[in-house]
Amino acid sequence: MKPETVKFLRSRFREYYLEASLEMPPQMERREWGFILFDDMPKFVMHRHRSFSTRSELVDYIRTSVPAHVYHSAAIYELPAAPTMREKGWLGADLIFDLDADHLRNAPTSYNEMLEFVKAETLKLLDFLTGDFGFGAEEVQVVFSGGRGYHIHVRDPRVTHLGSGERREIVDYLTGRGLDLERFMYKQATEGDFGIEKGTAFRCPPGDAPGWAGRVNKSVLSFVRQIHALDKEEAISQLSSRKGIGTRKAARFYEGLMAKDEMGEDIFDKINRGLIDLSFGSPEFWKMLIKENLEGVQVQLSQDKTEVDDPLVGLPIDRAKGETDEPVTTDVKRLIRFPLSLHGGTGLRVTPLTISGLAAFDPLRDAVVFGDRPVEVCLRGPYAIEMKGESFDLEEGPTVLPQYAAVFLAARKVAELGKALDR
């Protein structure tokens, strides 16, 4: 990055921090703070083991040093500025979840679509936290990371003092680690015309069952809806592509899914009641299909071992999964981005949100803080982005952009300030 570009970014960040009203996390004086300065980039040297007694002391430091990245600890300490973790005296920590599209399986490559993808996954994780765990909206803060994802801070006294092992159990629940499908899917005796006929009904949890039981039901319904949405030829082709399922068995299964019984009840009604029809599919057949769909309910976690949430680094997720970066959630001494600071890799604001406000949030509109003043930059290569409702399809070389787009591209190292690049 050219010195002129670094100077440009630092100047824009200073303008923001001189005007921004920075809100402090609870017990800010007991948290460790860390900073990555523009002069230390691109090596990302972390200046940590800092503490501040008051909000004004921290704000003055940020306005003077103008860091590219600002972090605070999830933990609270007796002595947060102590040089070693042992000396700090750990007192507890927020429960942190980190979702970043950079590690998401099947994530789109375009930045705009990637952000939509990870937002959908964040909403799924929030469903776990508020539904399964019962955390209230006032105890959960959602934060756009300023990069490719979201952080969730849970500040509930019931979790503050949990150690790494207990937090890992929460992760295990989210991931469905050790989940035994046999507990949720089983044969049940049913009454026929000549007494009891064993094994003629196959049960799964009903649709209104809590926790993982309800998710098993939803995964079955999701699969059936997917097949229903296809035409017959495509549905049979998709079913018969699975190992051990020929065209004849697939056709019989498809016809069974589409039919109603003598009472007029269709497959959706039956599954919602927890009944899986075995007249056209064996228990083994159903289990195989349901296991495939449960991959969309379980959480897949990244094994990133970095000590802070590295700029533009994240984790994977699939379909209906709740999601978190496992090392972040289990690390009780983790540093996390300071809400309302700027992300040095994008120039976007690390934006705090409510649960109810997440769905309507557009990062490339609502987290953009800079204006439209024209800035001359030179692109290192072609780049396409949509910001503040404007589409930019840019070619390599010099161009003039609104300041907000120029900051974004310069921070991403896609463009340099001025008409030419250093060669």
C-alpha angles and dihedrals in degrees: 000000000000117000089240090057092049090049090049093052094045090050093051091047090050090053090053095048093048089060103030122103101221116205117211127229116242112284092008091170090062095051128092115237129208134189139192111203127211089241090059095054137140088025092058096220108190117223101199142151090075126138135185127205097205140024092244091054091054094043091050090051093050093047091049101043096031097205123205091222131022125197138176130192122263084218131074119220142190090232108016094175094056111124096234131047091235092056094048095073107225113232102174142301143231115254104249130197121189123196119182125172093215090084099034116123112240092007113160117253098226113090094229094051091043090058092051090049095052092044090058089051091049090055089053092052091049088055088059093048098046098033107035099027098032098226111165124234090248090059096050126072120188116203129188103226095219089240127057105324154005140280124212118205116197112195104182120140088227092067103030095092098039113125128222092273094055091045089052088057088057088052090048090055092049092048094044087233107179092010109163110212091194089070091063102036121051144143118258130195114248131194117249135178093281102040128278119359111197122225099003095123128057117201135204127173116286120255095257095053114125127243123352092350091065091045090056089055092048091050090055092048091047091055093047092049090051091054092044090055092059127080116250098261094048092045093052091046092052094046095046091051088073118095114269096012116111128194093262094052091044091051092050091049092049093050090050092052092052097047131091123217127238090275092055093249115144130207093267092057092049095049091047087057090049097255122130115196113235095185091095105019133040122233089251091053093050093045092053092052094044092049089055091052093046087067083074092056100046123079121243113205133206118234094216108155100191115132096230131029094276113223110274094357122124150139146272134264139169135216110297096007127130106225145202139154100256098212091052094051096046097041107092092190099050124139115226132187118280109244113242092023120115124255108237092210096058110010088235122135119255092237126204115216140179120240090248092049097053098082094059095040116116110191094198090056107026098040094047110105105171129088138239101263108139117253126187113228138163119226122220091212143340116308135176124201139152117218132168089355093305122116119217119193101177134187128210114279139041123342141150119246138175110269093251091057093043091053092048095050093043092050089049088052089238094117140027128213114261136022100300143041128233107252 
